């Protein structure tokens, strides 16, 4: 009887864990490789982590338009089944331009602006 109770408890814990990871919004970090100085070549980076399910797109934007030639890492997951991914592109910031990362998870787009003073 104790073995059956233990088995049921384990199954319920696994089920609860699956429910917890059913949907988790991404945590987004937008930054550059070097400090953001105007007219200095740099790398623009958007790191997205802690999300589930893995249905996600990352777009790097300059003045609202997608930047060409961006590279993206493979989708990776941790032991808790939350995922992470990074996208980056070489760029030269100017004072006039605005840079952002648009992350679309489960069909819901969100924009995260880059602050060169961070």
N, CA, C and O atoms as CSV, one atom per row, in Angstrom:
chain,resi,resn,atom,element,x,y,z
A,1,UNK,N,N,0.810,-1.193,0.000
A,1,UNK,CA,C,0.000,0.000,0.000
A,1,UNK,C,C,0.862,1.270,0.000
A,1,UNK,O,O,0.552,2.245,-0.684
A,2,UNK,N,N,1.960,1.235,0.789
A,2,UNK,CA,C,2.856,2.386,0.820
A,2,UNK,C,C,3.496,2.614,-0.544
A,2,UNK,O,O,3.684,3.755,-0.967
A,3,UNK,N,N,3.824,1.531,-1.222
A,3,UNK,CA,C,4.448,1.651,-2.548
A,3,UNK,C,C,3.481,2.294,-3.539
A,3,UNK,O,O,3.881,3.126,-4.352
A,4,UNK,N,N,2.221,1.909,-3.468
A,4,UNK,CA,C,1.214,2.497,-4.351
A,4,UNK,C,C,1.024,3.984,-4.052
A,4,UNK,O,O,0.936,4.796,-4.973
A,5,UNK,N,N,0.962,4.336,-2.794
A,5,UNK,CA,C,0.822,5.744,-2.408
A,5,UNK,C,C,2.021,6.547,-2.893
A,5,UNK,O,O,1.862,7.654,-3.408
A,6,UNK,N,N,3.209,6.000,-2.733
A,6,UNK,CA,C,4.427,6.668,-3.188
A,6,UNK,C,C,4.403,6.844,-4.707
A,6,UNK,O,O,4.743,7.916,-5.208
A,7,UNK,N,N,4.010,5.817,-5.433
A,7,UNK,CA,C,3.949,5.890,-6.900
A,7,UNK,C,C,2.958,6.950,-7.356
A,7,UNK,O,O,3.246,7.698,-8.290
A,8,UNK,N,N,1.813,7.030,-6.727
A,8,UNK,CA,C,0.815,8.038,-7.070
A,8,UNK,C,C,1.366,9.432,-6.779
A,8,UNK,O,O,1.171,10.354,-7.570
A,9,UNK,N,N,2.045,9.588,-5.660
A,9,UNK,CA,C,2.625,10.888,-5.304
A,9,UNK,C,C,3.660,11.323,-6.338
A,9,UNK,O,O,3.698,12.492,-6.721
A,10,UNK,N,N,4.491,10.400,-6.789
A,10,UNK,CA,C,5.510,10.712,-7.796
A,10,UNK,C,C,4.848,11.129,-9.108
A,10,UNK,O,O,5.266,12.107,-9.728
A,11,UNK,N,N,3.841,10.410,-9.527
A,11,UNK,CA,C,3.129,10.744,-10.768
A,11,UNK,C,C,2.482,12.119,-10.645
A,11,UNK,O,O,2.547,12.912,-11.584
A,12,UNK,N,N,1.867,12.413,-9.520
A,12,UNK,CA,C,1.241,13.722,-9.323
A,12,UNK,C,C,2.278,14.838,-9.332
A,12,UNK,O,O,2.031,15.900,-9.903
A,13,UNK,N,N,3.419,14.619,-8.718
A,13,UNK,CA,C,4.481,15.631,-8.742
A,13,UNK,C,C,4.976,15.877,-10.160
A,13,UNK,O,O,5.216,17.022,-10.543
A,14,UNK,N,N,5.127,14.829,-10.928
A,14,UNK,CA,C,5.542,14.991,-12.331
A,14,UNK,C,C,4.483,15.752,-13.114
A,14,UNK,O,O,4.813,16.613,-13.929
A,15,UNK,N,N,3.232,15.447,-12.878
A,15,UNK,CA,C,2.136,16.128,-13.562
A,15,UNK,C,C,2.101,17.609,-13.197
A,15,UNK,O,O,1.919,18.460,-14.068
A,16,UNK,N,N,2.275,17.918,-11.917
A,16,UNK,CA,C,2.299,19.312,-11.471
A,16,UNK,C,C,3.472,20.035,-12.120
A,16,UNK,O,O,3.329,21.186,-12.533
A,17,UNK,N,N,4.624,19.388,-12.219
A,17,UNK,CA,C,5.793,19.988,-12.858
A,17,UNK,C,C,5.516,20.278,-14.330
A,17,UNK,O,O,5.930,21.316,-14.846
A,18,UNK,N,N,4.821,19.373,-15.006
A,18,UNK,CA,C,4.472,19.613,-16.410
A,18,UNK,C,C,3.516,20.797,-16.548
A,18,UNK,O,O,3.647,21.593,-17.479
A,19,UNK,N,N,2.570,20.918,-15.642
A,19,UNK,CA,C,1.625,22.029,-15.686
A,19,UNK,C,C,2.366,23.345,-15.466
A,19,UNK,O,O,2.081,24.334,-16.141
A,20,UNK,N,N,3.316,23.367,-14.527
A,20,UNK,CA,C,4.061,24.586,-14.244
A,20,UNK,C,C,4.832,25.061,-15.469
A,20,UNK,O,O,4.941,26.267,-15.693
A,21,UNK,N,N,5.368,24.141,-16.266
A,21,UNK,CA,C,6.165,24.525,-17.419
A,21,UNK,C,C,5.326,24.631,-18.686
A,21,UNK,O,O,5.873,24.807,-19.775
A,22,UNK,N,N,4.032,24.530,-18.563
A,22,UNK,CA,C,3.175,24.560,-19.746
A,22,UNK,C,C,3.374,25.844,-20.539
A,22,UNK,O,O,3.543,25.797,-21.757
A,23,UNK,N,N,3.356,26.983,-19.866
A,23,UNK,CA,C,3.588,28.263,-20.531
A,23,UNK,C,C,4.401,29.148,-19.610
A,23,UNK,O,O,4.034,29.364,-18.455
A,24,UNK,N,N,5.505,29.659,-20.126
A,24,UNK,CA,C,6.320,30.599,-19.370
A,24,UNK,C,C,6.822,31.654,-20.348
A,24,UNK,O,O,7.425,31.309,-21.364
A,25,UNK,N,N,6.585,32.933,-20.062
A,25,UNK,CA,C,7.045,33.990,-20.966
A,25,UNK,C,C,8.563,34.132,-20.909
A,25,UNK,O,O,9.180,33.802,-19.897
A,26,UNK,N,N,9.160,34.619,-21.981
A,26,UNK,CA,C,10.621,34.751,-22.002
A,26,UNK,C,C,11.122,35.918,-21.168
A,26,UNK,O,O,10.458,36.945,-21.033
A,27,UNK,N,N,12.312,35.731,-20.613
A,27,UNK,CA,C,13.068,36.827,-20.006
A,27,UNK,C,C,13.993,37.322,-21.116
A,27,UNK,O,O,14.648,36.516,-21.775
A,28,UNK,N,N,14.054,38.634,-21.330
A,28,UNK,CA,C,14.799,39.177,-22.464
A,28,UNK,C,C,15.861,40.147,-21.966
A,28,UNK,O,O,15.587,41.024,-21.147
A,29,UNK,N,N,17.084,39.974,-22.478
A,29,UNK,CA,C,18.188,40.881,-22.188
A,29,UNK,C,C,18.698,41.433,-23.519
A,29,UNK,O,O,19.016,40.671,-24.433
A,30,UNK,N,N,18.773,42.764,-23.621
A,30,UNK,CA,C,19.257,43.422,-24.833
A,30,UNK,C,C,20.519,44.185,-24.446
A,30,UNK,O,O,20.488,45.031,-23.552
A,31,UNK,N,N,21.635,43.885,-25.124
A,31,UNK,CA,C,22.900,44.501,-24.751
A,31,UNK,C,C,23.870,44.463,-25.932
A,31,UNK,O,O,23.549,43.938,-26.998
A,32,UNK,N,N,25.049,45.023,-25.727
A,32,UNK,CA,C,26.098,45.007,-26.749
A,32,UNK,C,C,27.351,44.369,-26.170
A,32,UNK,O,O,27.534,44.302,-24.954
A,33,UNK,N,N,28.207,43.904,-27.069
A,33,UNK,CA,C,29.452,43.261,-26.628
A,33,UNK,C,C,30.352,44.262,-25.905
A,33,UNK,O,O,30.915,43.955,-24.855
A,34,UNK,N,N,30.483,45.456,-26.474
A,34,UNK,CA,C,31.300,46.531,-25.895
A,34,UNK,C,C,30.354,47.632,-25.423
A,34,UNK,O,O,29.193,47.658,-25.833
A,35,UNK,N,N,30.830,48.550,-24.562
A,35,UNK,CA,C,29.966,49.687,-24.182
A,35,UNK,C,C,29.469,50.419,-25.429
A,35,UNK,O,O,30.208,50.576,-26.400
A,36,UNK,N,N,28.210,50.865,-25.393
A,36,UNK,CA,C,27.578,51.490,-26.554
A,36,UNK,C,C,28.055,52.909,-26.796
A,36,UNK,O,O,27.598,53.843,-26.136
A,37,UNK,N,N,28.967,53.074,-27.732
A,37,UNK,CA,C,29.481,54.394,-28.086
A,37,UNK,C,C,29.134,54.684,-29.540
A,37,UNK,O,O,29.354,53.843,-30.411
A,38,UNK,N,N,28.586,55.883,-29.810
A,38,UNK,CA,C,28.222,56.233,-31.190
A,38,UNK,C,C,29.421,56.151,-32.136
A,38,UNK,O,O,30.544,56.526,-31.801
A,39,UNK,N,N,29.125,55.642,-33.335
A,39,UNK,CA,C,30.100,55.553,-34.432
A,39,UNK,C,C,31.207,54.530,-34.201
A,39,UNK,O,O,32.178,54.502,-34.956
A,40,UNK,N,N,31.084,53.693,-33.181
A,40,UNK,CA,C,32.077,52.640,-32.917
A,40,UNK,C,C,31.460,51.281,-33.262
A,40,UNK,O,O,30.410,50.933,-32.722
A,41,UNK,N,N,32.095,50.506,-34.151
A,41,UNK,CA,C,31.566,49.169,-34.475
A,41,UNK,C,C,31.401,48.320,-33.209
A,41,UNK,O,O,32.222,48.374,-32.293
A,42,UNK,N,N,30.330,47.545,-33.183
A,42,UNK,CA,C,29.982,46.774,-32.003
A,42,UNK,C,C,29.159,45.566,-32.436
A,42,UNK,O,O,28.985,45.329,-33.632
A,43,UNK,N,N,28.656,44.806,-31.475
A,43,UNK,CA,C,27.743,43.692,-31.733
A,43,UNK,C,C,26.499,43.885,-30.876
A,43,UNK,O,O,26.585,44.049,-29.659
A,44,UNK,N,N,25.344,43.862,-31.530
A,44,UNK,CA,C,24.042,44.011,-30.877
A,44,UNK,C,C,23.531,42.611,-30.547
A,44,UNK,O,O,23.500,41.742,-31.419
A,45,UNK,N,N,23.129,42.384,-29.295
A,45,UNK,CA,C,22.786,41.045,-28.820
A,45,UNK,C,C,21.431,41.059,-28.121
A,45,UNK,O,O,21.120,41.974,-27.358
A,46,UNK,N,N,20.632,40.027,-28.396
A,46,UNK,CA,C,19.367,39.815,-27.693
A,46,UNK,C,C,19.361,38.375,-27.176
A,46,UNK,O,O,19.356,37.424,-27.958
A,47,UNK,N,N,19.360,38.228,-25.857
A,47,UNK,CA,C,19.353,36.901,-25.236
A,47,UNK,C,C,17.979,36.669,-24.612
A,47,UNK,O,O,17.497,37.487,-23.829
A,48,UNK,N,N,17.357,35.549,-24.966
A,48,UNK,CA,C,16.011,35.213,-24.518
A,48,UNK,C,C,16.102,33.893,-23.759
A,48,UNK,O,O,16.669,32.923,-24.262
A,49,UNK,N,N,15.545,33.856,-22.548
A,49,UNK,CA,C,15.674,32.644,-21.732
A,49,UNK,C,C,14.421,32.403,-20.894
A,49,UNK,O,O,13.555,33.269,-20.762
A,50,UNK,N,N,14.357,31.199,-20.334
A,50,UNK,CA,C,13.305,30.858,-19.385
A,50,UNK,C,C,11.912,30.710,-19.964
A,50,UNK,O,O,10.926,30.869,-19.245
A,51,UNK,N,N,11.811,30.409,-21.253
A,51,UNK,CA,C,10.473,30.340,-21.860
A,51,UNK,C,C,10.079,28.912,-22.200
A,51,UNK,O,O,10.922,28.030,-22.368
A,52,UNK,N,N,8.775,28.715,-22.295
A,52,UNK,CA,C,8.192,27.430,-22.674
A,52,UNK,C,C,6.785,27.703,-23.157
A,52,UNK,O,O,6.106,28.515,-22.528
A,53,UNK,N,N,6.305,27.113,-24.189
A,53,UNK,CA,C,6.956,26.185,-25.117
A,53,UNK,C,C,7.958,26.912,-26.023
A,53,UNK,O,O,8.085,28.134,-25.964
A,54,UNK,N,N,8.663,26.147,-26.858
A,54,UNK,CA,C,9.741,26.731,-27.653
A,54,UNK,C,C,9.308,27.517,-28.889
A,54,UNK,O,O,10.158,27.883,-29.700
A,55,UNK,N,N,8.045,27.780,-29.053
A,55,UNK,CA,C,7.555,28.563,-30.200
A,55,UNK,C,C,7.934,30.034,-29.993
A,55,UNK,O,O,7.287,30.742,-29.222
A,56,UNK,N,N,9.000,30.494,-30.693
A,56,UNK,CA,C,9.505,31.849,-30.468
A,56,UNK,C,C,10.236,32.365,-31.701
A,56,UNK,O,O,10.846,31.587,-32.435
A,57,UNK,N,N,10.175,33.673,-31.929
A,57,UNK,CA,C,11.004,34.307,-32.954
A,57,UNK,C,C,11.643,35.540,-32.332
A,57,UNK,O,O,11.042,36.218,-31.499
A,58,UNK,N,N,12.868,35.814,-32.751
A,58,UNK,CA,C,13.618,36.973,-32.282
A,58,UNK,C,C,14.004,37.785,-33.505
A,58,UNK,O,O,14.564,37.251,-34.461
A,59,UNK,N,N,13.704,39.081,-33.474
A,59,UNK,CA,C,14.079,39.979,-34.559
A,59,UNK,C,C,14.868,41.150,-33.971
A,59,UNK,O,O,14.451,41.746,-32.978
A,60,UNK,N,N,15.993,41.474,-34.576
A,60,UNK,CA,C,16.793,42.624,-34.171
A,60,UNK,C,C,16.422,43.783,-35.081
A,60,UNK,O,O,16.480,43.660,-36.305
A,61,UNK,N,N,16.041,44.908,-34.486
A,61,UNK,CA,C,15.471,46.014,-35.238
A,61,UNK,C,C,16.350,47.266,-35.183
A,61,UNK,O,O,16.933,47.595,-34.150
A,62,UNK,N,N,16.426,47.944,-36.313
A,62,UNK,CA,C,17.037,49.272,-36.400
A,62,UNK,C,C,15.949,50.191,-36.930
A,62,UNK,O,O,15.481,50.026,-38.057
A,63,UNK,N,N,15.547,51.161,-36.113
A,63,UNK,CA,C,14.481,52.088,-36.483
A,63,UNK,C,C,13.214,51.350,-36.926
A,63,UNK,O,O,12.540,51.768,-37.868
A,64,UNK,N,N,12.900,50.252,-36.239
A,64,UNK,CA,C,11.675,49.504,-36.499
A,64,UNK,C,C,11.736,48.479,-37.610
A,64,UNK,O,O,10.764,47.759,-37.834
A,65,UNK,N,N,12.874,48.393,-38.323
A,65,UNK,CA,C,13.009,47.431,-39.424
A,65,UNK,C,C,14.047,46.373,-39.060
A,65,UNK,O,O,15.060,46.662,-38.422
A,66,UNK,N,N,13.768,45.134,-39.483
A,66,UNK,CA,C,14.669,44.036,-39.150
A,66,UNK,C,C,16.052,44.244,-39.764
A,66,UNK,O,O,16.177,44.617,-40.930
A,67,UNK,N,N,17.070,44.001,-38.973
A,67,UNK,CA,C,18.454,44.156,-39.415
A,67,UNK,C,C,18.886,42.898,-40.177
A,67,UNK,O,O,18.640,41.786,-39.711
A,68,UNK,N,N,19.524,43.058,-41.336
A,68,UNK,CA,C,19.966,41.886,-42.096
A,68,UNK,C,C,21.218,41.258,-41.492
A,68,UNK,O,O,21.927,41.876,-40.698
A,69,UNK,N,N,21.467,40.018,-41.890
A,69,UNK,CA,C,22.699,39.277,-41.547
A,69,UNK,C,C,22.831,38.927,-40.071
A,69,UNK,O,O,23.942,38.680,-39.601
A,70,UNK,N,N,21.740,38.901,-39.334
A,70,UNK,CA,C,21.803,38.498,-37.925
A,70,UNK,C,C,21.995,36.984,-37.839
A,70,UNK,O,O,21.478,36.227,-38.661
A,71,UNK,N,N,22.733,36.572,-36.847
A,71,UNK,CA,C,22.988,35.142,-36.584
A,71,UNK,C,C,22.270,34.751,-35.297
A,71,UNK,O,O,22.141,35.548,-34.368
A,72,UNK,N,N,21.809,33.506,-35.268
A,72,UNK,CA,C,21.053,33.012,-34.117
A,72,UNK,C,C,21.625,31.690,-33.654
A,72,UNK,O,O,21.999,30.851,-34.472
A,73,UNK,N,N,21.695,31.499,-32.343
A,73,UNK,CA,C,22.131,30.216,-31.806
A,73,UNK,C,C,21.010,29.194,-31.987
A,73,UNK,O,O,19.867,29.551,-32.273
A,74,UNK,N,N,21.349,27.946,-31.818
A,74,UNK,CA,C,20.330,26.903,-31.817
A,74,UNK,C,C,19.485,27.037,-30.551
A,74,UNK,O,O,19.952,27.524,-29.521
A,75,UNK,N,N,18.257,26.602,-30.650
A,75,UNK,CA,C,17.382,26.563,-29.487
A,75,UNK,C,C,17.957,25.530,-28.521
A,75,UNK,O,O,18.252,24.404,-28.920
A,76,UNK,N,N,18.116,25.904,-27.267
A,76,UNK,CA,C,18.660,24.985,-26.264
A,76,UNK,C,C,17.719,24.953,-25.068
A,76,UNK,O,O,16.965,25.898,-24.831
A,77,UNK,N,N,17.770,23.864,-24.321
A,77,UNK,CA,C,16.917,23.771,-23.140
A,77,UNK,C,C,17.729,23.303,-21.951
A,77,UNK,O,O,18.784,22.681,-22.080
A,78,UNK,N,N,17.192,23.629,-20.792
A,78,UNK,CA,C,17.811,23.223,-19.540
A,78,UNK,C,C,17.047,22.027,-18.986
A,78,UNK,O,O,16.027,21.627,-19.548
A,79,UNK,N,N,17.521,21.470,-17.915
A,79,UNK,CA,C,16.902,20.250,-17.392
A,79,UNK,C,C,15.456,20.448,-16.960
A,79,UNK,O,O,14.712,19.472,-16.855
A,80,UNK,N,N,15.034,21.699,-16.705
A,80,UNK,CA,C,13.645,21.947,-16.314
A,80,UNK,C,C,12.742,22.201,-17.527
A,80,UNK,O,O,11.576,22.561,-17.362
A,81,UNK,N,N,13.262,22.020,-18.729
A,81,UNK,CA,C,12.540,22.169,-19.985
A,81,UNK,C,C,12.211,23.614,-20.337
A,81,UNK,O,O,11.353,23.858,-21.186
A,82,UNK,N,N,12.875,24.577,-19.700
A,82,UNK,CA,C,12.782,25.953,-20.144
A,82,UNK,C,C,13.863,26.160,-21.198
A,82,UNK,O,O,14.938,25.567,-21.114
A,83,UNK,N,N,13.582,26.988,-22.173
A,83,UNK,CA,C,14.467,27.152,-23.328
A,83,UNK,C,C,15.210,28.479,-23.284
A,83,UNK,O,O,14.822,29.401,-22.566
A,84,UNK,N,N,16.307,28.562,-24.078
A,84,UNK,CA,C,17.023,29.813,-24.242
A,84,UNK,C,C,17.630,29.881,-25.634
A,84,UNK,O,O,17.894,28.859,-26.266
A,85,UNK,N,N,17.847,31.127,-26.104
A,85,UNK,CA,C,18.365,31.360,-27.448
A,85,UNK,C,C,18.954,32.774,-27.486
A,85,UNK,O,O,18.512,33.657,-26.751
A,86,UNK,N,N,19.944,32.978,-28.342
A,86,UNK,CA,C,20.570,34.292,-28.492
A,86,UNK,C,C,20.663,34.646,-29.967
A,86,UNK,O,O,20.949,33.791,-30.806
A,87,UNK,N,N,20.420,35.911,-30.274
A,87,UNK,CA,C,20.567,36.406,-31.646
A,87,UNK,C,C,21.464,37.635,-31.595
A,87,UNK,O,O,21.358,38.442,-30.671
A,88,UNK,N,N,22.357,37.786,-32.591
A,88,UNK,CA,C,23.293,38.911,-32.586
A,88,UNK,C,C,23.605,39.351,-34.008
A,88,UNK,O,O,23.441,38.593,-34.964
A,89,UNK,N,N,24.062,40.602,-34.123
A,89,UNK,CA,C,24.401,41.156,-35.430
A,89,UNK,C,C,25.456,42.252,-35.236
A,89,UNK,O,O,25.370,43.023,-34.280
A,90,UNK,N,N,26.446,42.330,-36.126
A,90,UNK,CA,C,27.369,43.466,-36.044
A,90,UNK,C,C,26.641,44.750,-36.423
A,90,UNK,O,O,25.789,44.743,-37.312
A,91,UNK,N,N,26.973,45.855,-35.751
A,91,UNK,CA,C,26.334,47.130,-36.059
A,91,UNK,C,C,27.219,48.269,-35.587
A,91,UNK,O,O,28.127,48.079,-34.778
A,92,UNK,N,N,26.941,49.444,-36.103
A,92,UNK,CA,C,27.607,50.660,-35.651
A,92,UNK,C,C,26.515,51.632,-35.227
A,92,UNK,O,O,25.835,52.209,-36.075
A,93,UNK,N,N,26.341,51.818,-33.917
A,93,UNK,CA,C,25.263,52.692,-33.445
A,93,UNK,C,C,25.544,54.168,-33.742
A,93,UNK,O,O,26.694,54.604,-33.794
A,94,UNK,N,N,24.464,54.915,-33.934
A,94,UNK,CA,C,24.551,56.368,-34.061
A,94,UNK,C,C,23.573,56.966,-33.062
A,94,UNK,O,O,22.711,56.265,-32.532
A,95,UNK,N,N,23.707,58.257,-32.808
A,95,UNK,CA,C,22.793,58.922,-31.867
A,95,UNK,C,C,21.375,59.001,-32.422
A,95,UNK,O,O,20.412,59.058,-31.657
A,96,UNK,N,N,21.239,59.004,-33.750
A,96,UNK,CA,C,19.925,59.152,-34.376
A,96,UNK,C,C,19.136,57.847,-34.441
A,96,UNK,O,O,17.905,57.868,-34.452
A,97,UNK,N,N,19.823,56.727,-34.484
A,97,UNK,CA,C,19.160,55.435,-34.683
A,97,UNK,C,C,18.674,54.837,-33.361
A,97,UNK,O,O,19.264,55.051,-32.302
A,98,UNK,N,N,17.579,54.080,-33.460
A,98,UNK,CA,C,17.051,53.349,-32.314
A,98,UNK,C,C,17.142,51.863,-32.612
A,98,UNK,O,O,16.801,51.422,-33.710
A,99,UNK,N,N,17.597,51.097,-31.643
A,99,UNK,CA,C,17.762,49.662,-31.802
A,99,UNK,C,C,16.907,48.944,-30.770
A,99,UNK,O,O,16.771,49.394,-29.632
A,100,UNK,N,N,16.332,47.815,-31.187
A,100,UNK,CA,C,15.447,47.063,-30.299
A,100,UNK,C,C,15.446,45.592,-30.695
A,100,UNK,O,O,15.931,45.212,-31.761
A,101,UNK,N,N,14.895,44.794,-29.822
A,101,UNK,CA,C,14.710,43.365,-30.049
A,101,UNK,C,C,13.220,43.081,-29.933
A,101,UNK,O,O,12.603,43.378,-28.910
A,102,UNK,N,N,12.641,42.501,-30.991
A,102,UNK,CA,C,11.227,42.109,-30.947
A,102,UNK,C,C,11.172,40.598,-30.747
A,102,UNK,O,O,11.702,39.832,-31.552
A,103,UNK,N,N,10.530,40.188,-29.675
A,103,UNK,CA,C,10.402,38.767,-29.340
A,103,UNK,C,C,8.932,38.397,-29.450
A,103,UNK,O,O,8.077,39.001,-28.802
A,104,UNK,N,N,8.647,37.402,-30.275
A,104,UNK,CA,C,7.280,36.921,-30.427
A,104,UNK,C,C,7.211,35.514,-29.852
A,104,UNK,O,O,7.821,34.585,-30.381
A,105,UNK,N,N,6.463,35.367,-28.766
A,105,UNK,CA,C,6.304,34.073,-28.108
A,105,UNK,C,C,4.818,33.761,-28.045
A,105,UNK,O,O,4.030,34.558,-27.537
A,106,UNK,N,N,4.442,32.609,-28.558
A,106,UNK,CA,C,3.047,32.181,-28.614
A,106,UNK,C,C,2.180,33.213,-29.323
A,106,UNK,O,O,1.038,33.461,-28.936
A,107,UNK,N,N,2.747,33.813,-30.374
A,107,UNK,CA,C,2.003,34.756,-31.194
A,107,UNK,C,C,1.876,36.154,-30.616
A,107,UNK,O,O,1.208,37.004,-31.204
A,108,UNK,N,N,2.505,36.410,-29.474
A,108,UNK,CA,C,2.415,37.725,-28.818
A,108,UNK,C,C,3.752,38.457,-28.934
A,108,UNK,O,O,4.710,38.095,-28.251
A,109,UNK,N,N,3.833,39.488,-29.794
A,109,UNK,CA,C,5.094,40.232,-29.932
A,109,UNK,C,C,5.285,41.257,-28.806
A,109,UNK,O,O,4.340,41.912,-28.367
A,110,UNK,N,N,6.530,41.372,-28.359
A,110,UNK,CA,C,6.918,42.400,-27.381
A,110,UNK,C,C,8.224,43.009,-27.852
A,110,UNK,O,O,9.082,42.307,-28.387
A,111,UNK,N,N,8.381,44.315,-27.657
A,111,UNK,CA,C,9.592,45.005,-28.090
A,111,UNK,C,C,10.378,45.451,-26.865
A,111,UNK,O,O,9.827,45.998,-25.910
A,112,UNK,N,N,11.698,45.197,-26.922
A,112,UNK,CA,C,12.623,45.551,-25.858
A,112,UNK,C,C,13.683,46.475,-26.460
A,112,UNK,O,O,14.473,46.060,-27.307
A,113,UNK,N,N,13.690,47.726,-26.013
A,113,UNK,CA,C,14.603,48.718,-26.566
A,113,UNK,C,C,15.988,48.621,-25.938
A,113,UNK,O,O,16.134,48.276,-24.766
A,114,UNK,N,N,16.997,48.932,-26.743
A,114,UNK,CA,C,18.368,48.972,-26.271
A,114,UNK,C,C,18.670,50.362,-25.735
A,114,UNK,O,O,18.407,51.365,-26.398
A,115,UNK,N,N,19.218,50.412,-24.546
A,115,UNK,CA,C,19.634,51.665,-23.933
A,115,UNK,C,C,21.159,51.706,-23.971
A,115,UNK,O,O,21.806,50.960,-23.236
A,116,UNK,N,N,21.752,52.565,-24.817
A,116,UNK,CA,C,23.216,52.583,-24.929
A,116,UNK,C,C,23.936,52.982,-23.647
A,116,UNK,O,O,25.144,52.775,-23.528
A,117,UNK,N,N,23.215,53.548,-22.689
A,117,UNK,CA,C,23.851,53.949,-21.427
A,117,UNK,C,C,23.909,52.826,-20.411
A,117,UNK,O,O,24.480,53.002,-19.335
A,118,UNK,N,N,23.337,51.687,-20.721
A,118,UNK,CA,C,23.322,50.581,-19.759
A,118,UNK,C,C,24.625,49.822,-19.799
A,118,UNK,O,O,24.799,48.854,-19.058
